[in-house]
Amino acid sequence: MPKFMLLLGGGEEQWSKFTPQQSEQMMQEYYAWAGRLASQPWLRGGEQLNPGGRVLRGEGNQVVDGPYTETKDVISGYVVVEAPDYEAAMEMGKDIPSLHHGGWVIVREINPMQPNAQVAEQWETAAQRLVLQPQFPGKTYLRLAWTLGGRA
């Protein structure tokens, strides 16, 4: 079954005007929503994102502080779900609390990467080089000698 990522964002301007009681009510709405979400068999993951972050831009790979909270398109979290199609995935996102407070949800289908023969061979080689290695007396750890990209 296809997987979809629901990118959650927006609403910061409206939220910044909440009273402490309204903020608490919003958090309770999110806790209830997260509880309902966690009980669903189609949920495959998700997290809230911390504010701030970095943006990598352009051919020179320039790192820029941001994204900035003054922009209207800050992504605050994501959820990954399995759904038969876009319509079903959109339906799953309709009760996200931020939608009632100026937020938005972007739904994107995840393109499952099918490894080509060369990548599959590199993964197999890497798996064969998995070795047990003692790190501390009385303990043994697994170490993968990584071969992808010419690194060993």
C-alpha positions as CSV (number, residue, x, y, z in Angstrom):
1,M,0.0,0.0,0.0
2,P,1.4,3.5,-0.8
3,K,2.8,5.7,1.9
4,F,2.1,9.4,2.3
5,M,3.9,12.1,4.3
6,L,1.7,14.7,5.9
7,L,3.8,17.8,6.4
8,L,2.3,20.0,9.2
9,G,2.9,23.8,9.4
10,G,1.6,27.3,9.7
11,G,-0.5,28.9,12.3
12,E,2.4,30.4,14.3
13,E,1.0,34.0,13.9
14,Q,-2.3,33.0,15.3
15,W,-0.8,30.8,18.1
16,S,1.4,33.6,19.3
17,K,-1.7,35.6,20.2
18,F,-3.2,32.8,22.4
19,T,-3.7,33.3,26.1
20,P,-2.1,30.7,28.4
21,Q,-5.5,29.0,28.7
22,Q,-5.9,28.9,24.9
23,S,-2.4,27.5,24.5
24,E,-3.2,24.8,27.1
25,Q,-6.4,23.9,25.3
26,M,-4.5,23.7,22.0
27,M,-1.9,21.3,23.6
28,Q,-4.8,19.2,25.0
29,E,-6.2,19.0,21.4
30,Y,-2.8,17.9,20.1
31,Y,-2.5,15.3,22.9
32,A,-5.9,13.9,22.1
33,W,-5.2,13.9,18.4
34,A,-1.8,12.1,18.9
35,G,-3.5,9.5,21.1
36,R,-6.1,8.8,18.4
37,L,-3.3,8.7,15.8
38,A,-1.1,6.3,17.8
39,S,-4.0,3.7,17.9
40,Q,-4.4,3.6,14.1
41,P,-3.0,0.6,12.1
42,W,-2.1,2.9,9.2
43,L,0.3,5.1,11.1
44,R,3.9,4.5,10.1
45,G,5.6,7.3,12.1
46,G,5.8,11.0,12.7
47,E,7.5,13.6,14.9
48,Q,7.3,17.2,15.9
49,L,10.2,19.3,14.7
50,N,12.1,21.7,16.8
51,P,12.0,25.4,15.9
52,G,14.8,26.7,13.8
53,G,17.1,24.5,11.8
54,R,19.4,25.2,8.8
55,V,18.8,25.5,5.1
56,L,21.3,24.3,2.5
57,R,20.9,26.4,-0.7
58,G,22.4,26.6,-4.1
59,E,25.3,24.9,-5.9
60,G,27.8,26.2,-3.4
61,N,26.0,24.4,-0.6
62,Q,25.8,27.6,1.3
63,V,24.3,26.9,4.8
64,V,21.9,29.5,5.9
65,D,20.3,29.9,9.4
66,G,16.6,29.2,9.2
67,P,14.0,28.5,8.2
68,Y,12.8,31.7,9.8
69,T,9.7,31.8,12.0
70,E,8.5,34.9,10.3
71,T,7.9,32.9,7.1
72,K,4.5,31.5,6.6
73,D,5.7,28.1,5.5
74,V,7.6,26.7,8.5
75,I,7.2,22.9,8.8
76,S,6.5,22.1,12.4
77,G,6.1,18.3,12.1
78,Y,5.2,15.3,9.9
79,V,3.2,12.1,10.0
80,V,3.8,9.1,7.7
81,V,0.7,7.0,6.9
82,E,-0.3,4.2,4.6
83,A,-3.3,4.8,2.5
84,P,-4.8,3.4,-0.7
85,D,-4.7,6.9,-2.5
86,Y,-4.4,10.6,-2.0
87,E,-8.1,11.0,-1.0
88,A,-7.7,8.6,1.9
89,A,-4.5,10.2,3.0
90,M,-6.2,13.6,2.9
91,E,-9.0,12.3,5.0
92,M,-6.6,11.0,7.6
93,G,-5.2,14.6,8.0
94,K,-8.5,16.4,8.3
95,D,-8.6,16.3,12.1
96,I,-5.1,17.8,12.7
97,P,-5.7,20.5,15.3
98,S,-3.6,23.1,13.6
99,L,-6.0,23.3,10.7
100,H,-8.5,25.0,13.0
101,H,-5.9,27.7,14.0
102,G,-4.4,28.9,10.7
103,G,-2.3,25.9,10.0
104,W,-1.9,23.8,6.8
105,V,-1.1,20.2,5.8
106,I,0.8,19.2,2.7
107,V,0.2,15.6,1.6
108,R,2.8,14.0,-0.5
109,E,3.1,10.4,-1.7
110,I,6.4,8.8,-0.8
111,N,8.3,7.3,-3.8
112,P,9.7,4.0,-2.6
113,M,13.2,3.7,-3.8
114,Q,13.9,0.5,-5.7
115,P,17.6,-0.2,-5.4
116,N,19.2,-0.8,-8.7
117,A,21.5,-3.9,-9.2
118,Q,24.7,-2.0,-8.3
119,V,23.3,-0.6,-5.1
120,A,21.8,-4.0,-4.1
121,E,25.2,-5.6,-4.7
122,Q,26.9,-2.9,-2.5
123,W,24.4,-3.5,0.3
124,E,25.0,-7.2,0.1
125,T,28.8,-6.7,0.2
126,A,28.3,-4.3,3.2
127,A,26.2,-6.9,5.0
128,Q,28.8,-9.6,4.4
129,R,31.4,-7.4,6.0
130,L,29.4,-7.1,9.2
131,V,31.8,-8.2,11.9
132,L,31.8,-8.8,15.6
133,Q,34.3,-6.5,17.3
134,P,35.1,-6.4,21.0
135,Q,35.0,-2.8,22.3
136,F,35.0,-3.2,26.1
137,P,36.0,-6.2,28.2
138,G,33.1,-8.6,28.4
139,K,31.1,-6.9,25.7
140,T,30.9,-7.5,21.9
141,Y,29.5,-5.0,19.5
142,L,28.5,-5.3,15.9
143,R,30.3,-3.0,13.4
144,L,29.5,-2.6,9.8
145,A,32.4,-1.9,7.6
146,W,30.6,0.5,5.2
147,T,31.5,0.2,1.5
148,L,29.1,2.5,-0.1
149,G,30.6,5.6,-1.7
150,G,34.1,4.2,-1.5
151,R,34.2,4.4,2.3
152,A,35.4,1.4,4.3
